[in-house]
Amino acid sequence: MPVGGAEDFALGVHRHLSPEVQARFVCLRSLDLLGEEARSSGLPVDLVPVFPTRRVSPLGIWRLAKWLRKEEIQLVHSQTHHAHLYGVAAARLAGIPSIVHQQKTLGSAGSRKDWLLGICLRGASAVVALSDQTRDDIARRHRVPGGRIHVVPNAIDTDVFGPPRDRGAVRKSLGLPESARIAGTIASLHPVKNHRAIIEALAMIPPADRPQFVFAGDGVARSGLESFAAGLGVHIHFAGRQRPVAPWFQALDLFVLASHWEGQPLAMLQALSCRLPVLASRIEGNTAILGDSHPGLFDPKDPAELAGLLRQTPATFEAPGARVPSCRDAAALLKGIYQSLG
């Protein structure tokens, strides 16, 4: 259970499910950071290690089905691509319904991953999509009957993500300067998140005018990003992978998401729930949340455009009208889907 939007969504919704829904979290490879954290907090987290590599194992599917029968599980609700591949097949072997939860917009048509996703979508008892647009795309591209597709937007636990009472105190607790202008992004350090564009943009701003910048997250691109920033003379505070993550949003004056591709980014919803001004790349997943006219949108391939925005007052990029779905709302929608499947 690595740190990610799907995992945070599941953990956030769990505490708002009604008592008759007894949820268990199943990790197919390792507990990882979130699994260990959730288990230590008392949540029901099981490790069923049937997925040791990225290759799908028929034996692993059979073992998962055997575990589902032994534990008398009544419904499988999968949240990520490889979990769909195992969950739908194992549920069918175990004789129970399954839900494929597609928490991203659809990728490129015709790819092997897209083909496998289509098999899972058509084989599931029900499908959950993050938006009306994704629901329609699934129905059209993968020939899934519209009546089997339900819309549940990504959601935020608003009890956790909200404006700080004392931003200075939050910063002090994180080792950040209390009075500086601080911008940041909270995302895995992966090329698709486009951290390099942020570094290039900062290099175009005179040092005296640059905001201090935080990269909270970790990943395969970290060492390359550190070298790239040092080569351009840009100081970035690489905070690494952080839990809990809410204080890192609450410490910022401005949130930046420069991704080349997003589904419905949970990090942006978390930032908006904390009442943060937002700069974001002009891509489908971001504009679906902010709207096409948000003043903080920029071309992810144009660092100069981002540099110009970073020099403006953060309050310019507030989005007071953006609606942030709550985990309570999502839990109520999921309960209805579970009941419809018996």
Contacts in CASP RR format, 6 or more apart in sequence:
PFRMAT RR
TARGET T0000
AUTHOR 0000-0000-0000
METHOD contacts of the structure
MODEL  1
MPVGGAEDFALGVHRHLSPEVQARFVCLRSLDLLGEEARSSGLPVDLVPV
FPTRRVSPLGIWRLAKWLRKEEIQLVHSQTHHAHLYGVAAARLAGIPSIV
HQQKTLGSAGSRKDWLLGICLRGASAVVALSDQTRDDIARRHRVPGGRIH
VVPNAIDTDVFGPPRDRGAVRKSLGLPESARIAGTIASLHPVKNHRAIIE
ALAMIPPADRPQFVFAGDGVARSGLESFAAGLGVHIHFAGRQRPVAPWFQ
ALDLFVLASHWEGQPLAMLQALSCRLPVLASRIEGNTAILGDSHPGLFDP
KDPAELAGLLRQTPATFEAPGARVPSCRDAAALLKGIYQSLG
1 7 0 8 1.000
1 25 0 8 1.000
1 27 0 8 1.000
1 30 0 8 1.000
1 31 0 8 1.000
1 32 0 8 1.000
1 33 0 8 1.000
1 34 0 8 1.000
1 35 0 8 1.000
1 38 0 8 1.000
1 45 0 8 1.000
2 32 0 8 1.000
2 33 0 8 1.000
2 34 0 8 1.000
3 32 0 8 1.000
3 33 0 8 1.000
3 34 0 8 1.000
3 188 0 8 1.000
3 217 0 8 1.000
3 241 0 8 1.000
3 243 0 8 1.000
4 34 0 8 1.000
4 188 0 8 1.000
4 266 0 8 1.000
5 103 0 8 1.000
5 154 0 8 1.000
5 266 0 8 1.000
5 267 0 8 1.000
6 79 0 8 1.000
6 80 0 8 1.000
6 101 0 8 1.000
6 103 0 8 1.000
7 34 0 8 1.000
7 79 0 8 1.000
8 34 0 8 1.000
8 266 0 8 1.000
9 79 0 8 1.000
9 103 0 8 1.000
9 154 0 8 1.000
9 155 0 8 1.000
9 266 0 8 1.000
9 327 0 8 1.000
9 330 0 8 1.000
10 25 0 8 1.000
10 79 0 8 1.000
11 25 0 8 1.000
11 34 0 8 1.000
11 38 0 8 1.000
11 43 0 8 1.000
12 155 0 8 1.000
12 157 0 8 1.000
12 327 0 8 1.000
13 155 0 8 1.000
13 327 0 8 1.000
13 330 0 8 1.000
13 331 0 8 1.000
13 334 0 8 1.000
14 23 0 8 1.000
14 25 0 8 1.000
14 43 0 8 1.000
15 157 0 8 1.000
15 327 0 8 1.000
16 157 0 8 1.000
16 327 0 8 1.000
16 328 0 8 1.000
16 330 0 8 1.000
16 331 0 8 1.000
17 23 0 8 1.000
17 331 0 8 1.000
17 334 0 8 1.000
17 335 0 8 1.000
18 331 0 8 1.000
18 335 0 8 1.000
21 334 0 8 1.000
21 335 0 8 1.000
21 338 0 8 1.000
23 44 0 8 1.000
24 44 0 8 1.000
24 45 0 8 1.000
24 46 0 8 1.000
24 71 0 8 1.000
24 73 0 8 1.000
25 35 0 8 1.000
25 38 0 8 1.000
25 43 0 8 1.000
25 44 0 8 1.000
25 45 0 8 1.000
25 46 0 8 1.000
26 46 0 8 1.000
26 47 0 8 1.000
26 48 0 8 1.000
27 35 0 8 1.000
27 45 0 8 1.000
27 46 0 8 1.000
27 47 0 8 1.000
27 48 0 8 1.000
27 49 0 8 1.000
28 48 0 8 1.000
28 49 0 8 1.000
28 50 0 8 1.000
28 51 0 8 1.000
28 64 0 8 1.000
28 82 0 8 1.000
28 83 0 8 1.000
28 86 0 8 1.000
29 49 0 8 1.000
29 51 0 8 1.000
29 52 0 8 1.000
30 47 0 8 1.000
30 49 0 8 1.000
31 39 0 8 1.000
31 45 0 8 1.000
31 47 0 8 1.000
33 241 0 8 1.000
33 243 0 8 1.000
34 243 0 8 1.000
35 45 0 8 1.000
37 243 0 8 1.000
38 45 0 8 1.000
39 45 0 8 1.000
46 71 0 8 1.000
48 63 0 8 1.000
48 64 0 8 1.000
48 67 0 8 1.000
50 57 0 8 1.000
50 59 0 8 1.000
50 60 0 8 1.000
50 61 0 8 1.000
50 63 0 8 1.000
50 64 0 8 1.000
50 67 0 8 1.000
50 86 0 8 1.000
51 57 0 8 1.000
51 60 0 8 1.000
51 82 0 8 1.000
51 86 0 8 1.000
54 82 0 8 1.000
56 82 0 8 1.000
56 85 0 8 1.000
56 86 0 8 1.000
60 86 0 8 1.000
61 86 0 8 1.000
61 87 0 8 1.000
61 89 0 8 1.000
61 90 0 8 1.000
61 93 0 8 1.000
62 90 0 8 1.000
62 93 0 8 1.000
64 86 0 8 1.000
64 87 0 8 1.000
64 90 0 8 1.000
65 89 0 8 1.000
65 90 0 8 1.000
65 91 0 8 1.000
65 93 0 8 1.000
65 94 0 8 1.000
68 76 0 8 1.000
68 90 0 8 1.000
68 91 0 8 1.000
68 94 0 8 1.000
68 96 0 8 1.000
69 94 0 8 1.000
73 94 0 8 1.000
73 96 0 8 1.000
74 96 0 8 1.000
74 342 0 8 1.000
75 91 0 8 1.000
75 96 0 8 1.000
75 97 0 8 1.000
75 98 0 8 1.000
75 99 0 8 1.000
75 338 0 8 1.000
75 341 0 8 1.000
76 87 0 8 1.000
76 88 0 8 1.000
76 90 0 8 1.000
76 91 0 8 1.000
76 94 0 8 1.000
76 96 0 8 1.000
76 97 0 8 1.000
76 98 0 8 1.000
76 99 0 8 1.000
77 98 0 8 1.000
77 99 0 8 1.000
77 101 0 8 1.000
77 334 0 8 1.000
78 84 0 8 1.000
78 86 0 8 1.000
78 87 0 8 1.000
78 88 0 8 1.000
78 98 0 8 1.000
78 99 0 8 1.000
78 100 0 8 1.000
78 101 0 8 1.000
78 120 0 8 1.000
79 101 0 8 1.000
79 103 0 8 1.000
80 103 0 8 1.000
81 113 0 8 1.000
81 116 0 8 1.000
81 117 0 8 1.000
84 100 0 8 1.000
84 117 0 8 1.000
84 120 0 8 1.000
84 124 0 8 1.000
85 116 0 8 1.000
85 120 0 8 1.000
87 98 0 8 1.000
88 98 0 8 1.000
88 100 0 8 1.000
88 120 0 8 1.000
88 123 0 8 1.000
88 124 0 8 1.000
91 97 0 8 1.000
91 98 0 8 1.000
91 125 0 8 1.000
92 98 0 8 1.000
92 123 0 8 1.000
97 125 0 8 1.000
97 126 0 8 1.000
97 341 0 8 1.000
97 342 0 8 1.000
98 123 0 8 1.000
98 124 0 8 1.000
98 125 0 8 1.000
98 126 0 8 1.000
99 124 0 8 1.000
99 125 0 8 1.000
99 126 0 8 1.000
99 127 0 8 1.000
99 128 0 8 1.000
99 337 0 8 1.000
99 341 0 8 1.000
100 120 0 8 1.000
100 121 0 8 1.000
100 124 0 8 1.000
100 126 0 8 1.000
100 127 0 8 1.000
100 128 0 8 1.000
101 127 0 8 1.000
101 128 0 8 1.000
101 152 0 8 1.000
102 117 0 8 1.000
102 121 0 8 1.000
102 127 0 8 1.000
102 128 0 8 1.000
102 129 0 8 1.000
102 130 0 8 1.000
102 134 0 8 1.000
102 138 0 8 1.000
103 130 0 8 1.000
103 154 0 8 1.000
103 263 0 8 1.000
103 264 0 8 1.000
104 130 0 8 1.000
104 134 0 8 1.000
104 262 0 8 1.000
104 263 0 8 1.000
104 264 0 8 1.000
105 130 0 8 1.000
105 131 0 8 1.000
105 133 0 8 1.000
105 134 0 8 1.000
105 137 0 8 1.000
105 262 0 8 1.000
105 263 0 8 1.000
105 264 0 8 1.000
105 284 0 8 1.000
105 285 0 8 1.000
106 114 0 8 1.000
106 117 0 8 1.000
106 134 0 8 1.000
106 137 0 8 1.000
106 138 0 8 1.000
106 141 0 8 1.000
107 113 0 8 1.000
107 114 0 8 1.000
107 261 0 8 1.000
108 114 0 8 1.000
109 141 0 8 1.000
114 141 0 8 1.000
117 142 0 8 1.000
118 142 0 8 1.000
118 144 0 8 1.000
121 127 0 8 1.000
121 138 0 8 1.000
121 142 0 8 1.000
121 144 0 8 1.000
122 142 0 8 1.000
122 143 0 8 1.000
122 144 0 8 1.000
124 148 0 8 1.000
125 148 0 8 1.000
125 341 0 8 1.000
126 148 0 8 1.000
126 149 0 8 1.000
126 150 0 8 1.000
126 337 0 8 1.000
126 340 0 8 1.000
126 341 0 8 1.000
127 138 0 8 1.000
127 144 0 8 1.000
127 148 0 8 1.000
127 149 0 8 1.000
127 150 0 8 1.000
128 149 0 8 1.000
128 150 0 8 1.000
128 151 0 8 1.000
128 152 0 8 1.000
128 334 0 8 1.000
128 337 0 8 1.000
129 135 0 8 1.000
129 138 0 8 1.000
129 149 0 8 1.000
129 150 0 8 1.000
129 151 0 8 1.000
129 152 0 8 1.000
130 151 0 8 1.000
130 152 0 8 1.000
130 153 0 8 1.000
130 154 0 8 1.000
130 263 0 8 1.000
130 264 0 8 1.000
131 151 0 8 1.000
131 153 0 8 1.000
131 264 0 8 1.000
131 288 0 8 1.000
132 151 0 8 1.000
133 288 0 8 1.000
134 151 0 8 1.000
135 146 0 8 1.000
135 149 0 8 1.000
135 150 0 8 1.000
135 151 0 8 1.000
138 144 0 8 1.000
138 149 0 8 1.000
139 145 0 8 1.000
139 146 0 8 1.000
139 149 0 8 1.000
150 333 0 8 1.000
150 337 0 8 1.000
152 330 0 8 1.000
152 333 0 8 1.000
152 334 0 8 1.000
152 337 0 8 1.000
153 264 0 8 1.000
153 325 0 8 1.000
153 330 0 8 1.000
154 264 0 8 1.000
154 265 0 8 1.000
154 266 0 8 1.000
154 269 0 8 1.000
154 325 0 8 1.000
154 330 0 8 1.000
155 269 0 8 1.000
155 325 0 8 1.000
155 326 0 8 1.000
155 327 0 8 1.000
155 329 0 8 1.000
155 330 0 8 1.000
156 266 0 8 1.000
156 269 0 8 1.000
156 270 0 8 1.000
156 273 0 8 1.000
156 324 0 8 1.000
156 325 0 8 1.000
156 326 0 8 1.000
156 327 0 8 1.000
157 326 0 8 1.000
157 327 0 8 1.000
158 273 0 8 1.000
158 324 0 8 1.000
158 326 0 8 1.000
158 327 0 8 1.000
160 244 0 8 1.000
160 246 0 8 1.000
161 246 0 8 1.000
161 249 0 8 1.000
161 270 0 8 1.000
161 273 0 8 1.000
161 274 0 8 1.000
162 246 0 8 1.000
162 250 0 8 1.000
162 273 0 8 1.000
162 274 0 8 1.000
162 275 0 8 1.000
163 250 0 8 1.000
163 274 0 8 1.000
163 275 0 8 1.000
164 170 0 8 1.000
164 247 0 8 1.000
164 250 0 8 1.000
164 251 0 8 1.000
164 274 0 8 1.000
167 250 0 8 1.000
167 251 0 8 1.000
168 178 0 8 1.000
168 179 0 8 1.000
168 251 0 8 1.000
170 247 0 8 1.000
170 250 0 8 1.000
170 251 0 8 1.000
171 177 0 8 1.000
171 178 0 8 1.000
171 182 0 8 1.000
171 251 0 8 1.000
172 178 0 8 1.000
173 247 0 8 1.000
174 239 0 8 1.000
174 247 0 8 1.000
174 248 0 8 1.000
174 251 0 8 1.000
176 182 0 8 1.000
176 212 0 8 1.000
176 214 0 8 1.000
176 237 0 8 1.000
176 251 0 8 1.000
177 212 0 8 1.000
180 211 0 8 1.000
180 212 0 8 1.000
181 211 0 8 1.000
181 212 0 8 1.000
181 253 0 8 1.000
181 314 0 8 1.000
182 211 0 8 1.000
182 212 0 8 1.000
182 213 0 8 1.000
182 214 0 8 1.000
182 251 0 8 1.000
182 252 0 8 1.000
182 253 0 8 1.000
182 254 0 8 1.000
183 211 0 8 1.000
183 212 0 8 1.000
183 213 0 8 1.000
183 214 0 8 1.000
183 252 0 8 1.000
183 253 0 8 1.000
183 254 0 8 1.000
183 255 0 8 1.000
183 256 0 8 1.000
183 310 0 8 1.000
183 314 0 8 1.000
184 213 0 8 1.000
184 214 0 8 1.000
184 215 0 8 1.000
184 216 0 8 1.000
184 252 0 8 1.000
184 254 0 8 1.000
184 255 0 8 1.000
184 256 0 8 1.000
185 193 0 8 1.000
185 195 0 8 1.000
185 198 0 8 1.000
185 214 0 8 1.000
185 215 0 8 1.000
185 216 0 8 1.000
185 255 0 8 1.000
185 256 0 8 1.000
185 257 0 8 1.000
185 258 0 8 1.000
185 267 0 8 1.000
186 216 0 8 1.000
186 217 0 8 1.000
186 242 0 8 1.000
186 245 0 8 1.000
186 248 0 8 1.000
186 249 0 8 1.000
186 255 0 8 1.000
186 267 0 8 1.000
186 270 0 8 1.000
186 271 0 8 1.000
187 193 0 8 1.000
187 195 0 8 1.000
187 216 0 8 1.000
187 217 0 8 1.000
187 257 0 8 1.000
187 259 0 8 1.000
187 267 0 8 1.000
188 217 0 8 1.000
188 218 0 8 1.000
188 219 0 8 1.000
189 195 0 8 1.000
189 215 0 8 1.000
189 217 0 8 1.000
189 218 0 8 1.000
189 219 0 8 1.000
189 220 0 8 1.000
189 221 0 8 1.000
189 222 0 8 1.000
189 225 0 8 1.000
190 219 0 8 1.000
190 220 0 8 1.000
190 221 0 8 1.000
191 221 0 8 1.000
191 260 0 8 1.000
192 259 0 8 1.000
192 260 0 8 1.000
192 261 0 8 1.000
193 221 0 8 1.000
193 257 0 8 1.000
193 258 0 8 1.000
193 259 0 8 1.000
193 260 0 8 1.000
194 258 0 8 1.000
194 259 0 8 1.000
194 260 0 8 1.000
194 281 0 8 1.000
194 300 0 8 1.000
195 215 0 8 1.000
195 221 0 8 1.000
195 225 0 8 1.000
195 258 0 8 1.000
196 225 0 8 1.000
196 228 0 8 1.000
197 258 0 8 1.000
197 300 0 8 1.000
197 301 0 8 1.000
197 303 0 8 1.000
197 306 0 8 1.000
198 213 0 8 1.000
198 256 0 8 1.000
198 258 0 8 1.000
198 303 0 8 1.000
198 306 0 8 1.000
199 225 0 8 1.000
199 228 0 8 1.000
199 229 0 8 1.000
199 232 0 8 1.000
199 234 0 8 1.000
199 236 0 8 1.000
200 232 0 8 1.000
200 303 0 8 1.000
200 307 0 8 1.000
201 303 0 8 1.000
201 304 0 8 1.000
201 306 0 8 1.000
201 307 0 8 1.000
201 308 0 8 1.000
201 310 0 8 1.000
202 210 0 8 1.000
202 213 0 8 1.000
202 232 0 8 1.000
202 234 0 8 1.000
202 236 0 8 1.000
202 307 0 8 1.000
202 310 0 8 1.000
203 232 0 8 1.000
203 233 0 8 1.000
203 234 0 8 1.000
204 303 0 8 1.000
204 304 0 8 1.000
204 307 0 8 1.000
204 308 0 8 1.000
205 307 0 8 1.000
205 308 0 8 1.000
205 310 0 8 1.000
205 311 0 8 1.000
209 311 0 8 1.000
210 234 0 8 1.000
210 310 0 8 1.000
211 253 0 8 1.000
211 254 0 8 1.000
211 310 0 8 1.000
212 235 0 8 1.000
212 237 0 8 1.000
213 234 0 8 1.000
213 235 0 8 1.000
213 236 0 8 1.000
213 237 0 8 1.000
214 236 0 8 1.000
214 237 0 8 1.000
214 239 0 8 1.000
214 248 0 8 1.000
214 251 0 8 1.000
214 252 0 8 1.000
215 225 0 8 1.000
215 236 0 8 1.000
215 237 0 8 1.000
215 238 0 8 1.000
215 239 0 8 1.000
215 240 0 8 1.000
216 239 0 8 1.000
216 240 0 8 1.000
216 241 0 8 1.000
216 242 0 8 1.000
216 245 0 8 1.000
216 248 0 8 1.000
217 239 0 8 1.000
217 240 0 8 1.000
217 241 0 8 1.000
217 242 0 8 1.000
218 240 0 8 1.000
218 241 0 8 1.000
222 238 0 8 1.000
222 240 0 8 1.000
225 236 0 8 1.000
225 238 0 8 1.000
226 236 0 8 1.000
226 238 0 8 1.000
229 235 0 8 1.000
229 236 0 8 1.000
239 248 0 8 1.000
242 248 0 8 1.000
245 270 0 8 1.000
246 270 0 8 1.000
246 274 0 8 1.000
249 255 0 8 1.000
249 270 0 8 1.000
249 271 0 8 1.000
249 274 0 8 1.000
249 276 0 8 1.000
250 274 0 8 1.000
252 271 0 8 1.000
252 276 0 8 1.000
253 276 0 8 1.000
253 277 0 8 1.000
253 314 0 8 1.000
254 276 0 8 1.000
254 277 0 8 1.000
254 278 0 8 1.000
254 279 0 8 1.000
254 310 0 8 1.000
254 314 0 8 1.000
254 317 0 8 1.000
255 267 0 8 1.000
255 268 0 8 1.000
255 271 0 8 1.000
255 276 0 8 1.000
255 277 0 8 1.000
255 278 0 8 1.000
255 279 0 8 1.000
256 278 0 8 1.000
256 279 0 8 1.000
256 280 0 8 1.000
256 306 0 8 1.000
256 310 0 8 1.000
257 265 0 8 1.000
257 267 0 8 1.000
257 268 0 8 1.000
257 271 0 8 1.000
257 278 0 8 1.000
257 279 0 8 1.000
257 280 0 8 1.000
257 281 0 8 1.000
257 286 0 8 1.000
258 279 0 8 1.000
258 280 0 8 1.000
258 281 0 8 1.000
258 298 0 8 1.000
258 300 0 8 1.000
258 306 0 8 1.000
259 265 0 8 1.000
259 281 0 8 1.000
259 283 0 8 1.000
259 286 0 8 1.000
259 300 0 8 1.000
260 281 0 8 1.000
260 283 0 8 1.000
260 300 0 8 1.000
261 283 0 8 1.000
262 268 0 8 1.000
262 281 0 8 1.000
262 283 0 8 1.000
262 284 0 8 1.000
262 285 0 8 1.000
262 286 0 8 1.000
263 284 0 8 1.000
263 285 0 8 1.000
264 285 0 8 1.000
264 288 0 8 1.000
264 289 0 8 1.000
265 285 0 8 1.000
265 286 0 8 1.000
265 289 0 8 1.000
268 278 0 8 1.000
268 280 0 8 1.000
268 286 0 8 1.000
268 289 0 8 1.000
268 290 0 8 1.000
269 289 0 8 1.000
269 324 0 8 1.000
269 325 0 8 1.000
271 278 0 8 1.000
272 278 0 8 1.000
272 289 0 8 1.000
272 319 0 8 1.000
272 322 0 8 1.000
272 324 0 8 1.000
273 324 0 8 1.000
275 318 0 8 1.000
277 314 0 8 1.000
277 315 0 8 1.000
277 316 0 8 1.000
277 317 0 8 1.000
277 318 0 8 1.000
277 319 0 8 1.000
278 290 0 8 1.000
278 294 0 8 1.000
278 296 0 8 1.000
278 317 0 8 1.000
278 318 0 8 1.000
278 319 0 8 1.000
279 296 0 8 1.000
279 297 0 8 1.000
279 298 0 8 1.000
279 306 0 8 1.000
279 309 0 8 1.000
279 310 0 8 1.000
279 317 0 8 1.000
280 286 0 8 1.000
280 290 0 8 1.000
280 294 0 8 1.000
280 296 0 8 1.000
280 297 0 8 1.000
280 298 0 8 1.000
281 297 0 8 1.000
281 298 0 8 1.000
281 299 0 8 1.000
281 300 0 8 1.000
282 297 0 8 1.000
282 298 0 8 1.000
282 299 0 8 1.000
282 300 0 8 1.000
283 300 0 8 1.000
286 297 0 8 1.000
287 294 0 8 1.000
287 297 0 8 1.000
289 322 0 8 1.000
290 296 0 8 1.000
290 297 0 8 1.000
290 319 0 8 1.000
290 322 0 8 1.000
294 317 0 8 1.000
294 319 0 8 1.000
295 316 0 8 1.000
295 317 0 8 1.000
296 309 0 8 1.000
296 316 0 8 1.000
296 317 0 8 1.000
298 305 0 8 1.000
298 306 0 8 1.000
298 309 0 8 1.000
299 305 0 8 1.000
309 317 0 8 1.000
END
